Amino acid sequence: MSDRIIVPPPKRLGQTLGILTVILVIVASAIFARFNIIEVILGLQRGGRILARMFPLPGWFGPLMETLQMAVTGTFWGALLAFPIAILSARNIVDVPWIRVPLRFFLNILRTIPAMVFAAMFVAIFGIGNFSGVIALVIFSFGLVAKLLFESIEAIDEGQVEALRSLGADTLTVIRYAVLPQILPQYISYTLYAFEINVRSAAVLGYVGAGGIGQLFERALAWRRFHEVGELVIVSFVVVLFLDFFSAKVRRSLI
Amino acid sequence: MSKGFEPKIYYRTAFPMDSEGRFLVPPALSRTEFMGRILNYLIMALIVIWGLAGLQFKGIMQTAAATVESFGRAFIQPDFSYLLDTTMDGLPWALLETISIAVAGTFVSALLSLPFALMASENLVGPRVAAWGKTIITAIRTFPELILALLFISVVGPGASAGILALGVHSIGMLGKLFSEAIEAMDMGPKEALESCGGRPMEVLTRAILPQVSPELISFTLYRFEINMRAAATLGLVGAGGIGAPLIFAINGRQWPRAAIIILVLVITVILIDNLSAAIRKRLISGR
């Protein structure tokens, strides 16, 4: 007795004919009704405009998105730049004192200057706009992530590094297969931490003309429209709360 | 997430190599894992592109070259007369005011944080109350410092007091969280012993809880002091006292030699304070 289930062979021809008929009917009705997919795609914008007028977005929506975009860009590039610098200033990977010592000194100095001051200086160079704010955030997150990262690189398990070195691996291979896997969770966690801080500071950078929701804050306060200030406080509160929750969740899934 | 990179596998197989001496890649991912990872990367890439799309680069200001040049020159020849000006308009006074704002603000917040931290500790008040306590602390943390400073300016007028109050309230958000984590990690033995002997809540607090967690509490407070030192430097922007106001005025007025001396002094002070407080913290934690 076999445990095979016997399935009747499908009626191929009938099935194919059926599907073809259905497709034919659909296509024919579309052609008969002069339906044109290109027209739909071209016209989508007009529909979107009407929708936007039906459900108008509040005035803070654009600046809020700008703030988030600034925080994302600033954190991403800052954290990306931080990785090679952290490798270079970690004592156990690249042991060159005349690179390490000045780099660490430089990182220390970067972290002592508030992002606001950087933003004000870049506004003098790049003009008013969010670009200056983003550069300030890049520098801030670079300093923060690089400092935390080289400390955790120095705390990794040396066994894997030695095992690779003893097999004749060069420094790049050691970094890829012994260092990176060990520090990746911390790296992402520090980046998220920098992101949380950046969202908060991006929200006030507008004060010095560096874009984002801070400009609205400043304007509302200058005109003493306190109901607008309250609205902005609630909005940024909800966004920050949501992002904190989200990054806590990501962090927990890493550890 | 990095399931393919488990160190266990490395130890067991001792880095498998192929005949040409190249390292073999870590074990292959299953199809769903692979697709999930690709999806993660795609979402990441989309978020980064979205962020870049919001960037408005309007080119460099025409005066930028001159600005950078005079800025660089300012660091070679900073405005030393401002440093030596010992009146109320001088740098030493502003610096002292900044430090005192940070000290007083941190002290206020350390005191205010304790009740919030107790309320947010699950092992003292149970999970339901603790959840509320944690929410309140998070709410305080997300309220921007500068807005708080503006609120307090309308209460006490522009000046250092507004800065102290703003830092004092805002720091509850971080200190309360760290304090409650320290309390939650403590040994419950002394507390239960005191309670079973009929100790009143205040006695339990001062004789069982605080003695255990105080080194950590002081260490966190010092750490927050380092952060507040930096924050106090920006509060001046809205008129809450300290070194921030002259700094922003100097930058906006393109008085680079003055901005340079303020930044130099600020950097040196902050580094000194950081090192001092790091040394104290290390001592506290090692218990000597």
Chai-1 contact restraints between the chains, C-beta under 6 A:
chainA,res_idxA,chainB,res_idxB,connection_type,confidence,min_distance_angstrom,max_distance_angstrom,comment,restraint_id
A,E66,B,G54,contact,1.0,0.0,6.0,A-B,restraint_1
A,Q69,B,G51,contact,1.0,0.0,6.0,A-B,restraint_2
A,Q69,B,G54,contact,1.0,0.0,6.0,A-B,restraint_3
A,V72,B,I47,contact,1.0,0.0,6.0,A-B,restraint_4
A,V72,B,G51,contact,1.0,0.0,6.0,A-B,restraint_5
A,T73,B,G51,contact,1.0,0.0,6.0,A-B,restraint_6
A,T73,B,L52,contact,1.0,0.0,6.0,A-B,restraint_7
A,F76,B,V48,contact,1.0,0.0,6.0,A-B,restraint_8
A,I109,B,V267,contact,1.0,0.0,6.0,A-B,restraint_9
A,T112,B,V267,contact,1.0,0.0,6.0,A-B,restraint_10
A,T112,B,V270,contact,1.0,0.0,6.0,A-B,restraint_11
A,P114,B,R230,contact,1.0,0.0,6.0,A-B,restraint_12
A,P114,B,A233,contact,1.0,0.0,6.0,A-B,restraint_13
A,P114,B,T234,contact,1.0,0.0,6.0,A-B,restraint_14
A,M116,B,T234,contact,1.0,0.0,6.0,A-B,restraint_15
A,A120,B,I248,contact,1.0,0.0,6.0,A-B,restraint_16
A,A120,B,I251,contact,1.0,0.0,6.0,A-B,restraint_17
A,M121,B,I251,contact,1.0,0.0,6.0,A-B,restraint_18
A,A124,B,T67,contact,1.0,0.0,6.0,A-B,restraint_19
A,I125,B,A64,contact,1.0,0.0,6.0,A-B,restraint_20
A,I125,B,T67,contact,1.0,0.0,6.0,A-B,restraint_21
A,G127,B,K58,contact,1.0,0.0,6.0,A-B,restraint_22
A,G127,B,M61,contact,1.0,0.0,6.0,A-B,restraint_23
A,G129,B,Q56,contact,1.0,0.0,6.0,A-B,restraint_24
A,G129,B,K58,contact,1.0,0.0,6.0,A-B,restraint_25
A,N130,B,Q56,contact,1.0,0.0,6.0,A-B,restraint_26
A,F131,B,F57,contact,1.0,0.0,6.0,A-B,restraint_27
A,P181,B,F5,contact,1.0,0.0,6.0,A-B,restraint_28
A,L184,B,S2,contact,1.0,0.0,6.0,A-B,restraint_29
A,V204,B,P144,contact,1.0,0.0,6.0,A-B,restraint_30
A,V204,B,L146,contact,1.0,0.0,6.0,A-B,restraint_31
A,F237,B,T142,contact,1.0,0.0,6.0,A-B,restraint_32
A,V240,B,T142,contact,1.0,0.0,6.0,A-B,restraint_33
A,L241,B,T142,contact,1.0,0.0,6.0,A-B,restraint_34
